[in-house]
Amino acid sequence: MDGRRRDPWRHGPRGHRRLRLARRAGQGPRARPARHDPPPARHRPRAAHLPLRRPRLPAHRCPRPRGAGYHRLSNPPENDAIARKAPRRTTRQPAPSSRRSAAGAGRAPAAPGGRTERSHSISKRVARILEQEIVAGTLAAGTKIAEQATAERLGVSRVPVREAAIALERCGLLVRSPTGRLRVPALTERDMAELLEVRQFIEPELVRMAAERHGPDDIAAIERNLAGLRAARDLARVSLCDAEFHDLVAAASHQPRLIQVWELLRGQFLLWIACSQRRLGRTAEDIRRTTLAHHSAIVSLIRSRDSEGAVRYVRDLLEVAAHEMRDALARDVRSRR
């Protein structure tokens, strides 16, 4: 064959059995080494013989993310001492690199809703302007409020207009249609009657609590409102002063729950006042004189802490307003025939 002899001890008859027995007894070829012998070079070393440092892989082949914690195989103990000696990084604010960033460092603090004080004041001013236009009739019932057109007309961005519209919708001066558009609501005869019933229930209690719990600041604010009513000349300003007077009386009651109810219906009460004054057909001067006389009497009763007299006076006023409203509605019905 190829000149090599076959080993009769391994390849003879019963050779496999002889080889197995010889290996078991520790004799023959490929015998197991004794325990005290050093491991052959071709055997894989145990974990105790592995080095502490393992080869560092490139970043794109490293299984661990960069910045991971120390590991004994990848970072030997001498690296810990180097890390302890390294200076700790400190967080520093970057210097303003431009005029805009330098100006932004001293901007006004943000409001609780994430807005700045300037943005909040702009939205309040827009809400005040829209409120005056609704009360004066410039924005008639059913008029749609478009954000873009209103922002261009008032010279502001759309954000303050959106915030003002949300505030006016919350108080009832605006309503949202099923399509999502905002419009000025139109009060029906039933709405007028229901709002009058609510006023007859809420306002006497507010006046009673204001007469019992008011402070010097509350009286001073009401006096300023009366001064503004004396200087008013148009019907819209008279209506706004009238609504502000009721707001100040509600604040003087110092009853947070009842104040929340008043603020929830404030816009509808303002619409009720404006609609009733227009339906009466009287001049703005006549309405101003009558309103000023009634408010001055209420303030004098509150200042003297005459709660029963203030409640009685307010109930009489609301009864007179109910009779006048019924007469105005009856005239409207007769005019339609």
C-alpha positions, 0 to 999 in steps of 0.5 A: 500500500503506502509502505506504512504498517498497520498496528496489529495492537490497534487494528487487529481483531478485537483492537477497538476493545483493547484500545478502550481498555488500555485508555481506561487503564491509562496505557496505550496511545492517547492515554489520559495524562496524570493529574500532576502533569502540566496541561498540554499546550494544545489544550484550552487553558482554564479560566484561572489562567486567562489574563486580566486584560482582554483585547479591546475591540473597535468601537463599531464591534464593541458589544458594550456601549461606550461609557459603561461601568468598569469591568474587571476584565476590560478595565484592570485595577490600575485604571480605577486609580487613574479614574479617581485621580481624573478631575470631575467635570462641572456643569457650566452655563455656556456664554451667550454667543449672540445678541439674541441669546444674551437678550434671552438670558434675562427674559421674563419668567414663564407663567404657570401654563408655560407662557410669559407674563407678556403673552398672558397680558396680551391675551387678557387685552384681546379678551377685553377688546372682544368682550367690549365688542360683544357687549356693544353689539359690534360683534352681533349674535351669530358672528363667527370669530376667526383666529387669523382675521381677528389676529390681523385686525388687532395686530397680534399673533394667533396664540393670544387670540386663541387663548382669549377665545378659550377664556371667553368660551369658558365664561359663556361669551362665545360658544363652539359650533359642532364644526368647531367654529366659535361664534357669539351666542344669541340669547332666546326668550327662554335663555333670558328668563332662566338667567334671570332666575339664576340671578335672583338665586345667586346675587342676594346671597353674594350681597349678604356675604359681601356685607358681612365679610368685606374689607377696606380693599373691597370697598376701595375697588367698588368705589373706583368702579363707581367712578368709572361708571360716572365717567362712562358715556357709551352703552358698552362702557356702562354695561362693562362697568355694570358687570364689573360691579357684580364681579367686585361684589362677588369677590367681596363675599370671600366665598370661593365656591360661590365665586366660581359659580358666578365666574362660570355664568359671568359671560351669560349675565353680561349678555343678559344685561346688554340684551335687556338694556338694548330691548328697553330702548332707553338712551345710554345716559338714562341707563347710566344714571339709573345704574349709578343710583342703584349701585351707590345704594347697594355700596352704602348698605354693604359699607354699613354691614346691613346685610338684610337691607342689602338683600331686600334691595337687590331682590326688589331690583331683580323683580323690577328687572323681571317686569321690565323684561316681560314688558319688552318681550311682549312688545317684541311679540306684538311688533312681529304680528 
